[in-house]
Amino acid sequence: MQPRRLKKEISMCGIFAVVNDSGNQAAQTVMEGLKILEYRGYDSWGIALIDQKLKIKDKKFRKYIKKIIIEKHVGKIGKAKTVLPAGRTAIGHTRWATHGGVTARNAHPHLDCTGTLAVIHNGIIENYRELKQDLAIKGHKFVSETDSEIAAHLIEQELKNKDIKKAVFSAFDKLKGLNAIVALDANSNTIVGCRYGSPLAVGLNQNEYFLASDAIAFANRAKKVIYLKDRQAVVMTSKSIKLYDLDKKKLVKPEIKELNLKKQDADKSGYRHFYLKEAMQEPGIIKNISEKPDKNIQKLAKVIKQAEKTIFFGCGSAYFCSLFAKYFFAEAGIDVQAFQAHEYEYFAKLADKNTLGIAISQSGETADTLLAAKALKAKKAELAGILNAKFSSLERLSDIVINVQAGPEIAVVSTKAFIAQLTYVYLLSRTVKGLYKKTCSDLALFAKNLNGFLKPAGMQKIKKLALKLADKQNIFVTGKNLNYPAGLEFALKLKEASYIHAEAFACGELKHGVISLIEQGTPCTVLADNLKYKADSLSSAEEVKARGGYIIGIAPFESEVFDYHVRVPDAGRLTCFANIIAGQMLAYFLSLVRGADPDKPRNLAKSVTVK
Ligand code: F6R
């Protein structure tokens, strides 16, 4: 049995499988699925296919066995084509390396010793050393340095006295950690997938079945979906698909849902990158929220008013959104706290049944955020989730869920999901204050102005700025009040997409040390609005300028202190949203001029969760 407690997890990589491929091009279908899943990891990729023609006599088993053929490559899939032949059943994987370097040998799928069983894996097999030792004593030969290969040999071992279903279930039970495995057995023409921690979804299209880490990968092929819960398994053959509870060792009735994803959710819709497509969707997302917000907003606003203590938490951009909550709710007269989810464990002892925890997460699968959520639940606190992806682990854990309705976010760097989270946190804070309707109309107007800002003419100045900054090594970002968390998010975008070191500081902090870094020509981006702290922002810019800093103003007004100015829409407290979007676009153009990939920055993966 596996531990029920969330432990160290890395749950990236993309899994895709097909049974009964309708066009008899299973490898091609898997390849297309992997291209959509590449945001989950892009170190290497591979596909395994049951060869329908090749049957060889295996002396050991005294029977004819079907072979599996495999192709593996290092690097991104990009525009690659598969060399595998026609076939009806295949599995594939796109990897984010954890155990073992980025080599073709370490790429998945991994074969057992007989070459008739292939396995793909997400997660970390925490006890892989012990398992490997034991399997080696039993004569298994390993060809990779990965923990994942163990699963193939473990199943092979179990197959000596079990059928494929029981062998995979039994092997999966022996794996420690949070894992999803998918095994392809050529002899029985079966695919078995098991989930604990790492997501798996089944797509149904008549008698053609898919299995993937994210339903978006088969959105253009299947209309129905089954989301596997933790400790569930699926057995897919050419004749049937069955779902099992791994603890009760019983068949379970699958909850079949409509897959409401559109083809254009998974493609670039004519844009050069997902990043650009998703940033351009932002005005529409804000408009949609203003017209039809999630109905749970009123309910959550009420709970916030009643709670003794409210804690917002998340990681990365989602944490910055939590930090915004402090400012937004202070305006509404409510003192909320903001935590980086991975720092929360120590403070959980202070929570109780009168505490409300609000998890912010695009994926709903981030392990640190899940751990903090579980810590709060253990203290009987109420839990709300402000989430984007549906049917996630955080959604299942939350008492109240707000779906931010941003649609699938494919680019690894978060743009539209962050803006949607921010819109909800802002709207929530205003709803608490009784300003729900007014705020919806403010947001609608803002969305309109933003549309104008994102037009090509509006982007010209940001493009030119990217050219000016292309060879800089450091960029500083300053802001006060709402423009401080905005600056943090701005700087994170620059770091992720362009690899330039960018650091954000609250204006008031500069003189306490940071200003020593300013030299002649050091770029310093000042985020500002036309509200109360405009003068403070400008005077800290003057201090930087006096020391030789090159001042880039991101603001709805001109100023003599700015050496370069990007004008954003003047939208009161919502100006900080526009300032962040200017940062997203600057990061995008910088990424292009520096030859990086804005959709898949190095070393990152979407839903990357490391405790
Ligand atoms: C930044 C980014 C990350 C995520 C963070 C949390 O562009 O994408 O910082 O915000 O990893 O991820 P979720 O929101 O899925 O919990």
Residues whose N, C-alpha, C, O or C-beta is under 5 A from the ligand:
A	BS01	F6R	C315 G316 S317 A318 I360 S361 Q362 S363 G364 T366 V412 V413 S414 V608
